[in-house]
Structures are given as C-alpha cells and as structure tokens.
Amino acid sequence: MSSDESSISVLIVDDHPVVRDGLRGMFESAPGFVVLGEAASGEEALERAAALDPDVVLMDLRMPGGGGVAAIAHLTRTGARAKVLVLTTYDTDSDTLPAIEAGATGYLLKDAPRDELFTAVRAAAEGRTVLSPAVASRLVSAVRTPRAPGNEPLSAREREVLALVAKGTPNREIARELFISEATVKTHLTHLYAKLGVNDRAAAVATAYERGILG
C-alpha cells in the first residue's frame, strides 16, 4: 500500500488511544516503516487487516470487543499474509502461550526500547521469531511436556536445521541450503522437537537458547 516498496507496512492494534498515538508517532518518524492504520479491538483488527493487508500487525492482547489471541488465531487460520508481533504489558503464562500457539510470530513487552521494537518488527516482517528474554524463559517452562524430555543430544544435522530455524529460514530454504528434501527437513524438525520436549519452532528456538545449544 505504500509507494515505497521497501517500507514495512504496519497495523497498530491497541485499545488505548494514547498507546496507538505513541506507536504511530514512533514508526512514522522512523525510516523504513509506514503505518497503514489502527484498530482498538481484535474484531476491528481483522477488518482492518483484511482491508489494508499490512506486513506486520502490532497486536495488544487484552482488549474489550475481542481480544488479541482470537484475532491472531483467525489471521493464522485464514492464511493472512500479515505477521503478528504481540506488543503487550503482560508476560504471564496465561497470555504468552496462547498467543504463540495461535500463530504469533513474536512477543514483545511494551517496555522494550524503541530500537528493539523496530528490530523486532523488521524480523517479524521476514517471518523470524522474536521473543523478549522474559517471555522466552516463560515460554520454555510453559511448553514443556509434563514428562521431562529425554537428554538425547541433537544430531549434527538437527543442530544445523535448528540454527537455520533460529534465523527464521523457511523449510524450503533450509532444504535448499542443506541439499536435502523438504520432507527430510520436516522429519528432522519432528525429531528435534521430541528431543527438546517442545511442539513448535518458536519453542524449539527458545529452549535451545536456554540450554546453550544455540549461541
């Protein structure tokens, strides 16, 4: 929608007008971003996202008139192009895990420095997982299965796949880079998820950082 094709287009979703105004001012004053619009609820966010087709939706979670998690799940389910970066005050397990499971690309707290926020939006636009440290540690503990995962080490190939996942590399690109099939990539992911005791890419990356598997 922007005349500058290199700009990342953003939709700001928050029920507080002051927060929306602050975020809009921040992004409009920074090069490389364009704010397409705002929404004050999850339901409005879905309408605006469908109409504006932003690259990234900055999504608050707790809002009257439709919360963020339901909106994220709907965007994921309908195959929306937009990546969702949660920007919220809350880092409790009851907020973090449902948002990630619903399909959020990243999760940042509102006290994040502006440069960190800009970096996170750029990363989200590229499909890379972004988790604030506080959220990453909570997510790791929350996604662990009741039985402790085995201590079986990752194979060299599984480590290679995981390192590329941490960079936000899609399965197709991982396959191309490692000269293996996309089906083989998925098999490696299934195995390393089991070894780490997680269920998805974001949790695998968070767990691997916590255990020192990834630098």
Secondary structure, DSSP 8 states (H G I E B T S, - for coil): --SSTTSEEEEEE-S-HHHHHHHHHHHHTSTTEEEEEEESSHHHHHHHHHHH--SEEEE-S--TTS-HHHHHHHHHHTT-S-EEEEEES---HHHHHHHHHHT-SEEEETTS-HHHHHHHHHHHHTT--EE-HHHHHHHHHHHS-SS--------HHHHHHHHHHHTT--HHHHHHHHTS-HHHHHHHHHHHHHHHT-SSHHHHHHHHHHHTS--
